[in-house]
Amino acid sequence: MRSETAAANATAVNIRNGASFLKNLKVEQRKLSAPQLYLQVYNTNAPTVGTTKPVFVVPVPAMNANVDAASLSIEAMGPFGGMYFSTALSFACTTTPDGLTAPTAGDEPRVIIDYNQLGA
């Protein structure tokens, strides 16, 4: 399954309630003036951004005037083909690795996540 969010910000996006395997994650930045941001990934369906500890944090590359887009891709590996999330899979994008401040309007990156759900 795939989740695509065109403009990720500090409002948590719940991709899936229930156990899941994260397969791939890609963040893209296209605004020339965008600074480095941080994608916080959670194992809960209702994280409190800035308080709930993320499972991991992905740095979103700052944009570079010499390229069309800055992106970072991660392929999750594990014994069952991905990174296991027992409760839920959600994320938020912030200006610091553990903060709650949203990116400036227009600086929000595109986020694409491929995952497999377990159970119904």
C-alpha positions in Angstrom: 0.0 0.0 0.0 1.1 3.6 -0.5 0.5 6.8 1.3 1.4 10.2 -0.4 1.2 13.5 1.4 1.8 16.5 -0.8 2.7 19.0 2.0 3.7 17.4 5.4 3.7 19.7 8.4 3.6 19.4 12.2 0.1 18.0 12.2 0.5 14.2 12.6 -0.6 12.1 9.7 -1.9 8.6 10.7 -1.2 6.3 7.8 -2.5 3.1 9.4 -4.0 1.9 12.6 -2.7 -1.5 13.5 0.4 -3.5 12.9 2.4 -2.6 9.7 5.7 -3.1 8.0 7.3 0.1 6.7 8.9 -0.8 3.3 10.1 2.5 1.7 10.0 6.1 2.7 10.8 9.1 0.5 10.8 12.8 1.3 11.1 15.5 -1.5 11.7 19.2 -1.2 11.1 21.5 -4.2 11.0 25.0 -2.7 14.3 26.8 -3.3 14.4 28.6 0.0 13.5 25.6 2.2 15.7 24.9 5.1 16.5 21.4 6.5 13.5 19.9 8.1 12.8 16.7 10.1 10.3 13.9 9.5 9.4 12.2 12.8 8.0 8.7 12.4 5.8 7.2 15.2 4.5 3.8 16.3 1.2 5.3 17.5 -2.0 6.5 15.8 -2.2 9.8 17.8 1.3 11.1 18.6 1.6 14.4 20.4 4.2 16.1 18.2 7.0 17.5 20.4 6.2 15.1 23.3 5.8 11.6 21.9 9.1 10.1 21.1 9.5 9.1 17.5 10.7 5.6 16.5 13.2 7.4 14.2 13.7 10.8 12.6 14.6 11.4 8.9 16.4 14.6 8.0 14.6 16.3 5.0 17.4 17.8 2.9 17.5 21.6 2.6 16.9 22.7 -1.0 19.8 23.6 -3.2 19.5 26.2 -6.0 21.5 24.0 -8.4 18.9 21.1 -8.4 15.3 20.7 -9.3 14.5 18.8 -6.1 16.2 17.6 -3.0 15.1 14.1 -1.9 16.0 11.3 0.5 14.9 7.7 0.1 15.0 5.0 2.7 14.4 1.3 2.1 13.5 -0.5 5.3 14.9 -4.0 5.6 14.1 -6.6 8.3 13.5 -10.3 8.8 10.0 -10.0 7.3 10.8 -7.5 4.6 10.4 -4.2 6.4 10.5 -2.2 9.7 7.8 -3.5 12.0 5.4 -1.1 13.7 3.2 -2.9 16.2 0.6 -0.3 17.0 0.2 2.2 14.1 2.3 4.1 11.5 2.2 7.9 11.5 4.5 10.9 10.9 4.9 14.6 11.3 7.3 17.1 9.8 9.0 19.7 12.0 11.8 22.3 12.1 13.8 20.4 14.7 14.4 16.6 15.3 12.2 16.4 18.4 10.3 19.6 18.2 6.7 20.6 17.4 7.2 23.7 15.2 5.7 23.3 11.7 7.7 24.2 8.6 7.0 27.7 7.1 4.0 27.6 4.7 5.2 26.5 1.3 8.3 24.7 2.7 6.4 21.5 3.6 8.0 18.4 1.8 6.2 15.7 -0.1 6.2 12.4 1.7 5.7 9.0 0.1 5.5 5.9 2.3 5.1 2.3 1.1 4.0 -0.2 3.7 2.3 -3.6 4.2 -0.5 -3.9 6.6 -0.8 -6.9 8.9 -4.3 -8.2 9.6 -7.5 -6.4 8.7 
